[in-house]
């Protein structure tokens, strides 16, 4: 008996769609794979596929909370300001941040942008009174927003363009049975390629993320209209640049991003320069990016680690992982309302 299309495993559904309609863009493949992946599991921790900074140490969330409380204080302590986290994982960052914010006198309502029912259940265990949203468009529009996006933009779909001998082509995903592989699709005009990169060698790849640009445009416009700021922390670069950064992780090891769609985490490096330009074009003030290590040092991680290490010396290794191991690969970008002060760590 044949299963209904919507009940078939994702690889079968993608293979059927490609067989009937032809190869699909990398962005469509990545969007479908990650939507299934996050909807069906908790991917974090030793038993999952990867570990994020908030899961490494409470210091990360506490310092981000102090960052927000300091900004709120210097902005005049708006009584109706909200805390918003995009893609909040298990809710660990917000739970740790709330503890630090409350000690500083800032007790904001919490709003999460999260679509995964599995992760929403985990978040509810740690932040029981949160309000959940499926989309950034659904966030309240009548009060300041302090938004944190830690390892959020890296999971949004990317478009890839590949250089061939005769010019640039959209990179597509084809399949044979349920074996997926990237191919060069139709040629695109040179005008869509940054001028300095048009003459790259054959095989070169350029990535863009229209989904990231769209979300940043919405959030920056909200910040300009309502007040507030956004802090984005992710691994990334100052674009535009040449490079294929699409990667998959499963069981804390790198894997082929085109194998078993929906069963591994697909990510790509974040173009912070483009996100900053989008914020600026919307009328907001962009600061950074700065290295994660520099940001955490500026926020006082060394003093916090020394204090916690008096009870548990293992905290010092956690500090090194956040500041040294992840410190230069991960970067932070701040977007703020023109009348709000410069955030700490971005001098």
C-alpha positions in Angstrom: 0.0 0.0 0.0 1.4 3.4 -1.0 1.6 6.0 1.8 0.0 9.4 1.3 2.4 12.0 0.0 2.3 14.0 3.3 3.1 10.9 5.4 6.1 9.7 3.3 9.6 10.4 4.8 11.0 13.8 3.8 13.7 12.4 1.5 11.0 10.6 -0.5 8.8 13.7 -0.7 11.7 15.8 -1.9 12.8 13.2 -4.4 9.2 13.0 -5.7 9.0 16.8 -6.0 12.4 16.9 -7.9 11.4 14.1 -10.2 8.2 15.8 -11.1 9.3 19.4 -11.2 13.0 19.3 -11.8 16.0 20.3 -9.5 15.2 22.8 -6.7 17.3 25.7 -5.4 19.6 25.0 -2.5 17.5 27.4 -0.4 14.4 25.3 -0.9 16.2 22.1 0.0 17.7 23.7 3.1 14.4 25.2 4.2 12.5 21.9 3.9 15.3 19.9 5.6 15.6 22.3 8.6 11.8 22.7 9.0 11.5 18.9 9.5 14.7 18.6 11.5 13.7 21.2 14.2 10.0 20.2 14.3 10.8 16.6 15.2 13.6 16.7 17.9 15.6 18.4 20.5 18.9 18.6 18.8 20.9 20.1 21.7 23.3 18.6 24.2 25.4 15.5 24.4 22.6 13.2 23.3 21.8 15.6 20.3 23.8 16.9 17.4 25.4 20.1 18.7 25.9 22.3 21.7 25.3 26.1 21.7 27.0 28.7 24.0 24.1 28.9 26.5 24.3 25.1 27.0 28.1 25.3 27.7 27.9 27.7 30.6 25.4 29.8 32.5 27.8 32.7 32.1 26.8 33.2 28.5 23.1 33.9 29.2 23.9 35.8 32.4 26.2 38.2 30.5 23.7 38.7 27.7 21.1 39.5 30.3 23.3 42.1 32.0 24.0 43.5 28.5 20.2 43.9 28.0 19.7 45.4 31.5 22.5 47.9 31.1 21.1 49.0 27.7 17.5 49.3 29.1 18.8 51.3 32.1 20.8 53.8 29.9 17.8 54.1 27.5 15.7 55.5 30.4 14.2 52.3 31.8 11.2 52.0 29.5 8.5 50.3 31.6 7.0 48.4 28.7 10.1 47.0 27.1 9.9 43.3 26.0 12.6 40.6 25.9 12.5 38.6 22.7 14.6 35.6 21.7 14.6 34.2 18.2 15.0 30.5 18.0 15.6 30.1 21.7 16.6 26.4 21.7 15.7 24.9 25.1 15.2 28.4 26.6 18.4 28.2 28.6 19.8 31.5 27.4 16.7 33.4 28.4 16.4 31.6 31.8 19.9 32.5 32.7 19.5 36.1 31.3 16.3 36.6 33.3 18.1 35.7 36.5 20.8 38.4 35.8 18.2 41.0 34.5 16.0 40.7 37.6 19.0 41.2 39.9 19.6 44.5 37.9 16.0 45.6 38.3 14.8 44.7 34.7 11.9 42.2 34.7 10.6 42.2 31.1 7.8 40.0 29.7 9.4 37.2 27.6 8.4 36.5 23.9 9.9 33.7 21.9 9.8 33.2 18.1 9.8 29.4 17.8 7.9 27.0 15.5 9.1 23.7 16.8 6.5 22.0 19.1 9.3 19.9 20.6 11.5 22.9 21.5 8.5 24.9 22.7 7.9 22.2 25.3 11.5 22.4 26.5 11.3 26.2 26.6 8.1 26.1 28.7 10.0 24.0 31.4 12.5 26.9 31.8 10.4 30.0 31.1 6.9 29.0 31.9 5.3 32.4 31.3 6.7 33.1 27.9 4.6 34.1 24.9 5.3 32.2 21.7 5.1 33.4 18.1 5.5 31.6 14.8 6.9 34.6 13.0 8.7 37.9 13.7 5.7 39.7 12.1 3.6 38.5 15.0 5.6 40.3 17.7 3.9 43.2 19.6 4.1 46.4 17.7 3.4 49.0 20.4 6.5 48.8 22.7 10.3 48.6 22.7 11.9 45.3 21.8 15.2 44.0 23.1 15.8 41.1 20.8 18.5 38.4 21.1 19.3 36.0 18.2 21.9 33.5 19.2 22.7 31.0 16.4 19.5 31.9 14.7 20.5 33.4 11.3 22.9 30.6 10.5 20.0 28.1 10.1 18.0 30.2 7.7 18.0 29.2 4.0 20.8 30.4 1.8 20.9 30.8 -2.0 24.1 29.6 -3.7 25.5 30.8 -7.0 28.4 28.9 -8.6 30.9 30.1 -11.2 31.2 28.1 -14.4 33.4 28.8 -17.4 30.6 30.7 -19.1 29.4 32.7 -16.1 27.4 32.4 -12.9 24.7 29.8 -12.3 22.1 29.2 -9.6 23.1 26.1 -7.6 20.4 23.5 -7.5 19.8 20.2 -5.9 19.0 17.2 -8.1 18.4 13.6 -7.1 18.8 10.0 -8.3 16.4 7.8 -6.3 16.9 9.5 -2.8 20.5 10.4 -3.5 20.7 14.2 -3.5 23.5 16.2 -5.2 24.2 19.8 -6.1 24.3 20.8 -9.8 24.6 24.1 -11.7 21.3 25.4 -12.9 20.4 28.2 -15.2 22.8 31.1 -15.8 22.1 34.3 -13.8 23.0 37.8 -15.0 26.4 39.2 -13.8 24.5 42.1 -12.4 23.4 40.0 -9.4 27.0 39.3 -8.5 29.1 41.8 -6.5 31.4 43.6 -9.0 34.6 42.6 -7.3 33.7 38.9 -7.4 32.4 38.5 -10.9 35.7 37.3 -12.3 36.2 34.6 -9.7 37.7 31.2 -10.8 35.3 28.5 -12.1 33.9 26.5 -9.2 33.7 29.5 -6.9 30.5 29.9 -4.9 28.8 33.0 -3.5 26.1 32.7 -0.9 23.2 35.1 -0.1 20.3 34.7 2.4 17.2 36.5 1.2 15.4 35.0 4.3 17.9 36.6 6.7 17.6 39.9 4.9 13.8 39.8 5.1 13.8 39.1 8.8 16.4 41.7 9.6 14.5 44.3 7.5 11.3 43.6 9.5 13.1 43.7 12.9 15.1 46.8 12.1 11.9 48.6 11.0 10.2 47.5 14.3 13.1 48.8 16.3 13.1 52.1 14.6 9.3 52.5 15.0 9.1 51.1 18.6 12.5 51.5 20.2 14.9 48.9 21.3 17.8 46.9 20.0 18.8 43.5 18.5 21.9 41.5 19.4 22.8 38.8 16.8 25.5 36.3 17.7 26.6 33.7 15.2 29.5 32.3 13.2 30.0 34.4 10.2 32.0 36.9 8.1 32.1 40.3 6.6 30.7 39.8 3.1 30.4 39.7 0.3 32.9 36.9 -0.1 33.7 33.7 -2.1 33.1 30.4 -0.3 30.8 27.4 0.2 29.9 27.4 3.9 26.9 25.1 3.8 27.5 22.4 6.4 25.7 19.7 8.2 26.2 18.4 11.8 25.0 15.1 13.2 26.2 13.5 16.4 28.6 16.4 17.0 30.5 15.7 13.8 30.4 17.2 10.3 28.3 15.3 7.7 27.4 15.6 4.1 24.7 18.4 3.9 22.9 16.6 1.0 22.5 13.3 2.7 19.4 12.3 4.7 17.6 15.7 4.5 15.7 16.4 7.7 18.0 14.2 9.8 20.9 16.6 10.4 21.3 20.3 11.2 22.0 22.5 8.1 23.7 25.8 8.6 25.7 28.4 6.7 28.0 31.3 7.8 26.2 34.6 8.4 27.1 37.6 6.3 27.2 40.3 9.1 28.1 43.1 6.7 24.9 42.6 4.7 22.7 42.3 7.9 24.3 45.6 9.2 23.6 47.3 5.9 20.0 46.2 6.0 19.6 47.6 9.5 21.2 50.9 8.5 19.0 51.1 5.4 15.9 50.7 7.7 17.0 53.7 9.7 18.6 51.9 12.6 22.2 52.2 13.9 24.4 49.1 13.3 27.4 48.4 15.5 30.0 45.7 14.9 30.4 43.0 14.2 32.9 42.2 17.0 34.3 38.9 18.0 32.3 36.9 20.6 35.4 36.6 22.7 35.9 40.4 22.8 32.2 41.0 23.6 32.2 38.5 26.5 35.5 39.9 27.9 34.0 43.4 27.7 30.9 42.2 29.6 33.0 40.8 32.4 33.3 37.1 31.8 36.7 36.9 33.4 35.5 38.2 36.7 32.4 36.0 36.6 34.4 32.9 35.7 36.8 33.6 38.6 33.9 33.9 41.1 32.2 30.7 39.9 35.5 28.8 39.8 35.8 29.2 43.6 33.1 26.5 43.8 33.7 24.7 40.5 37.1 25.1 38.8 35.7 23.5 35.6 34.1 26.8 34.9 37.5 28.1 33.7 37.4 25.5 30.9 33.9 26.7 29.9 35.2 30.3 29.8 38.1 29.2 27.5 35.7 27.4 25.2 33.4 30.5 24.9 36.2 33.1 24.6 39.1 31.3 23.0 37.7 28.3 21.0 34.5 30.0 19.8 35.8 33.6 20.4 36.9 34.6 16.9 34.7 32.3 14.8 31.5 33.6 16.4 30.7 37.3 16.0 28.2 39.7 17.4 26.2 42.5 15.6 24.0 45.1 17.4 21.2 47.0 15.7 19.5 49.8 17.7 17.1 52.7 17.6 18.8 55.9 16.8 17.9 57.4 20.2 19.1 54.4 22.2 22.6 54.3 23.6 25.6 52.4 22.2 25.4 48.9 23.6 28.1 47.6 25.9 30.9 45.8 24.2 30.6 47.7 20.9 32.7 50.8 21.7 
